[in-house]
Amino acid sequence: MNRLAKLMGATGVGAVMLLTVPAFAEDSKDPIIIPTHNWSSQIVMSHVVGQIFESIGDNVEYVSTDSQAVYESVRLGDATLELEVWEGAFGVAFNEALAKGGLHDAGDHNAVTREDWWYPSWTKESCPGLPDWEALNACAAKFATPETGDKGRYLGGPVDWLKHDAERVEALNMDFVVVNAGSASALWAELASAEKDKRPVVIFNWTPNFVEALYPGEFVEFPTYFEGCKDDASKGPNPDKTYDCGNPPNGYLKKAAWDGMKEKWPHAYEILTKISFTNAQIAEMAKLVDIDEMEPEDAATEWLKTNEPVWKSWTS
């Protein structure tokens, strides 16, 4: 018996839930394949949704998958869905897969996202012109490390998050070197280290994320994002380069599904289309792992236990 089923049995809500399940064709007993990536909220969210599917009798399998290649996996039916399609990081890969066919947009979360260069509040003391990107560039030497020489270091996310930071540095002629962290944990370790002596640091960050509750800070304000920034050099401030803009400040967070999911697992698909997490809910998922040090499976069970009215509305 899965952990959510045990929880439901103990509280007596299982029978109530079964009575509220709408009439659908029976879901396949083949496992729903849920991909997991390398940041905490996505892993916990995957287990939250997987445990919901298990509570209605479906089988679930989790597969660690590259966060860019996952859209091709979903398109081909090797994975069943994707729960966190971030516009800034994965919009291009998602749209390319959409154009090929085989997967579709399964709806937006309520959450509004932003992904970009970010600094903790103490950094502004060393570079008071922030958050303006030109002020940051003028302060580049204050972010220098032995690895970057006389240029500033920007600690980006893992390479597979594909943020095109190096292209932006080149397009805006910035005196920075992009160094990619090996994991999200490496970003938080750098932030904690910098806090000890209030060392100025600029890293990749995103919202929703637990970090904003622990470390007040700001996103760097680059030239405003515009349609064509990534593929039409003539439209930006640098007429010879693309990526001469910031990321979307109010990006979407979507769900994607394999086209065959609706027919093969109709009940689970209906639930998927209803699922919509907020910024605060996603930040809490990440906090349970990154701060409270819970295992993702246990964090998912805890989240479901404390948010029953939210997820039960999706199953009824």
N, C-alpha and C positions, 0 to 999 in steps of 0.2 A: 504494500500500500504506500503511495507517495505521501510526502510530508504534509501537503495541503489537505489531502483526504483525511489523514489522521486528525488534523486540526479541526476539520469540519465535523468529523464524527464525534469528537470530544465536546463540541459546542452545540451539536444538534442542528446545525444549519444545513447539513447535507441534504436531508429529505426535503426541506423547504426549497432549496435551490433546484432540485430535480423537478419539483412541481411547476417551477416557473420557466423551465426550458421550453422554447417554442417548438412547434412541429417542423422538423427538417428531415430530409433523407438522412439515413444513418451515416455517420462519418466513417471513413475507412479506418481499419485497424493498422494500416501501415503507419510508421512514425512520421509525425510532422517534424521536419528538419529545421531547427532554429540555429542560425549562425551566431557565434559570439566573437567579439573582437578584443581590442586591447585597451579599453577604458572601462572604468567600473560601472558607470550608470548603464551602459549598454549590456554588460554581462548580467547585472542584477535585473534589469528590465526583461531580458530574455528569459530568465528563470521565473520572474513574476508571471509573464504571459504563459510560459510553459506549464507552470503549476496550475494556472487557470484552465488550460486545455486538458490537463490530466484530471482535474476535478470533474469534468464532464465525460470522462471515460476515454479520452483520446490518448494515444501513445506519443511520446515526444523524445527526440534525440537532439543533443546539442553538438555542434561541430565548430571548432575553432577555424575561422576563415579570414583571409585577408580582407581588409575593409574597403579596398577598391575593387578587387576581383569578385566580391560577393554578388554584385549585380548581374554578372554573367552567370554565376552559379544559380541565382534565383531564376533568371530568364530561361535557363535550360532545365529547371526543375530539380537540380541537384540540392538546392536549398529551397525551403517553402516560402520564406518571407524574410524581410529585413525590417527591424523595428526602429532604427535610428538613421534616417537619411538626412544628414546635415547638409543644408544648401551650400555653405561655404566650402566644406571639405569634399563632399561627394556628389554635388549637383551635376557636375560634368559627366562622371561615370554613370550616374543614374539616368541621365537624359540619353546618353549613348545607347544604353541597354533598352530604354523605352523605344527608341527609334528602330531597333532591330526586331522588337516584338518578343513576346513570351512572358513579360511581367507587366504590371501596371501599378499606378498610384493607388494605394489603399487608404488614403486619407491623411490629413494632417493631425499632429498633436496640437494641443492648446499652447504648448511652449513656444516662445519666440527665442531664437538663437542668435548668438554672435560669436565669432571665432576670429581672433586676431592677435597682434602683438599687444602685450599687456605688461604693466609694471605695478609693484606694490607701492603704497602711498609714500613710504620713506624715500623712494627714488626721486621724487619730485624735489626734495631738498637739494639734491645734487644737480638737478636739471630743471630749474624753475619754469622754463618755457613749455613744459609738458602740459597737456597731451599732444600738442602739435608735432607732427612728424619731422618738420624742418628743425624745430628746436631740439628734438631728440638727435637728429643727425649732427647738429652743431656740438652736441655733448658726447659724440661717439667715443672719444678717447677715454671717457670715464667708465665705459663698459668693456674696455680692452682686457684681455687675458693673455697669458703666455701663448696660448693656442692661436690667438688672432693677431698678435703683434700690436701695431699701433691702431688697429681698427677695433671697433666695438664688436662684442659678441651678442648675437641674438640666439637664444636657445629655443629652437623650434621643436615641434612635436616629432614623433616617429616618422620615418621616411614614407611609410605607406599611407600616412594621412594626407600627403600630396597637397601641400598648401601653396606651392610655387613662390616661396619666400625669396629664394635666390633670384628669380626673375623679377620680383618687385624691387629688390635691392639694386639690381642692374638698371631697371627702367627708371628709377628715381635717383640714380647715382648716389647711393648712400654709402657711407664709410663704415659698413657693417659686414661681418662675416656670419653666415648662417651655419650654426652647428645643430645637428638634429639629436635630440634626446632619444635614448633607446626605448623609453616607455613613458607613460603618464607618471608613474612613480618617480622617475628620474627628474621630471619637472618639479614635482612637489618637494623632492629632496633638495634641489637647488634653491628653491624658495625658502625653505626652512633654514638652510645654511646661510643664505644672504641676510636673513632676519637677525641673526646673532650679532652682527656688527653693522647692521643697517647698510649693507653694501648695495649700491645701485645695480639693478638687474632688470633685464627685459626678456620676457619669455612668451611662449605661446600659451594662451589661455582661452577659455570658452565659457559661455553661460547657456544653459543652467549647469552649475557646478558648485560643489560644496566649498570651494576655495574662497568665493566671495564673502562667505560668512566668517571666515577665519582671518583673511588678509584683505583689508580695504585696499582698493587700487583702481586703476583706470585703464581702458583700452587706448592705445595710441590712435590719434585721428589722422588717417591718411587722406589723400584726395578721395572724394566721395565716390563710392561704387556706382557704376553705370553699366547699362546693357552694352556689351561689346568690349568691355575692359579686357577680357581674357582672349579675344580673338580679332580685334580690329584696332590696330595701332593708331590709326588716324583720329580716333575719337578721344583720346586721353591727353593729359598735359605733355607727354612725350610722344611726338608724332612718329617716332621710329620704333617704339616698343609697346608691347602689350603688358598687362599686369601692373600698370601705373596707377593703381587705385587700391583702396582698402577693400575688405570683404563686406558683404551686405550687413548693415547694422541691425536689421530686423529680419533675419533669415528664417526660412521654414524648417520644420522638423517633421519629416514625412514617414509613413510606413509604405513598404512595397510588398507585393505578393506575386507569386508565380500564378500565371493565368489559370493553371489547372487546380488551384487550391479550392476555389469556390465549388467546383463539382465534386472533388474528392473528399473534402472535409467541410461541408456546407455550414455546419454549426460553428466550428472553429473560425471559419472565414467571417461569418456574421459577427462574432465577438471581436475579431480583429478590426473590422471596420468601425466598431463602436469605441475601441480603446483610444483614449486621448489623455496623455499625461501633461501636467502643468510644469512650469519651471521649478516650483518648490518641491513637487513630488519627485522629479528627476534628481534634484540636488540631494534630497533625503536618501534616495537609493545609493548615490555615490558615497554619501557620508557614512552609511552603515558599514561600508567596506573600508574606505580610505581613512576614516577617523576611528570608528568603533571596532575596526579590525575583525569584522565578521566574514565568514566564508560567503561567497555570492549566493549559494543555495539557501543558507540560513537567513541571509539578509532579505532575500525574496519572501521567505515564509514570514519573517517579522513584518515586512512591509504589508503583506496581504492581511495579516492579523490585525494591524492597526488601521487599515484603510478599507474595511469590509464594505461600507456603504458605497465607496467609489467603484470597486471592481464588480460587486454584485449587481450594480445597475447595468453593467455591460453584458451580463449573462442572463438577464431576465427579460 
